[in-house]
């Protein structure tokens, strides 16, 4: 397996859920009130990282992600499903912080990582690597970068960037509130 990320070692590969539609992870064509989602890219990147780091466990707080990791070839005994209370990024990160071991690679969308970093600053994590799913996929298949560059030009992606920026500002002010269920209703964008 060729190296797809310069990180020397991961003990836990934590994949954050990025929307589920009809029992599958959301693609970039799917979104919610905040813009595009792209959760499938997170799962695919985590599966690639599991090949690069065969000693690492794959930790997820979403049953769909766990199932998709198995479908992508990650051995079931390496997958840890730890359901989080709350179904949002902060709740998932709290669960991951409690369950992860060693060096933790948190896999999420490029747009999501700044907010993930802001949340992790509030939690007791040990060694954390923040891993862009898109960077992993582009390293494994350079053609992916062209596709992702097109996604970044869409109004749905721009809306997501604006939403994420507002979330980071709220975290910094100390008044962040997770989105309501209706706003998180996944749909085509």
Rosetta blueprint (number, residue, H / E / L):
1 X L
2 X L
3 X L
4 X L
5 X L
6 X L
7 X L
8 X L
9 X L
10 X L
11 X L
12 X E
13 X E
14 X E
15 X E
16 X L
17 X L
18 X L
19 X L
20 X E
21 X E
22 X L
23 X L
24 X E
25 X E
26 X L
27 X L
28 X L
29 X L
30 X E
31 X E
32 X E
33 X L
34 X L
35 X E
36 X E
37 X L
38 X L
39 X H
40 X H
41 X H
42 X H
43 X H
44 X H
45 X H
46 X H
47 X H
48 X H
49 X H
50 X H
51 X H
52 X H
53 X L
54 X L
55 X L
56 X L
57 X E
58 X E
59 X E
60 X E
61 X L
62 X L
63 X H
64 X H
65 X H
66 X H
67 X H
68 X H
69 X H
70 X H
71 X H
72 X L
73 X L
74 X L
75 X L
76 X H
77 X H
78 X H
79 X E
80 X E
81 X E
82 X L
83 X L
84 X L
85 X L
86 X L
87 X L
88 X L
89 X H
90 X H
91 X H
92 X H
93 X H
94 X H
95 X H
96 X H
97 X H
98 X H
99 X H
100 X L
101 X L
102 X L
103 X L
104 X E
105 X E
106 X E
107 X E
108 X E
109 X L
110 X H
111 X H
112 X H
113 X H
114 X H
115 X H
116 X H
117 X H
118 X H
119 X H
120 X H
121 X L
122 X L
123 X L
124 X L
125 X L
126 X L
127 X L
128 X E
129 X E
130 X E
131 X E
132 X E
133 X H
134 X H
135 X H
136 X H
137 X H
138 X H
139 X H
140 X H
141 X L
142 X L
143 X H
144 X H
145 X H
146 X H
147 X H
148 X H
149 X H
150 X H
151 X H
152 X H
153 X L
154 X L
155 X H
156 X H
157 X H
158 X H
159 X H
160 X H
161 X H
162 X H
163 X H
164 X H
165 X H
166 X H
167 X H
168 X H
169 X H
170 X H
171 X H
172 X H
173 X H
174 X L
175 X L
176 X L
177 X L
178 X L
179 X L
180 X L
181 X L
182 X L
183 X L
184 X L
185 X L
186 X L
187 X E
188 X E
189 X L
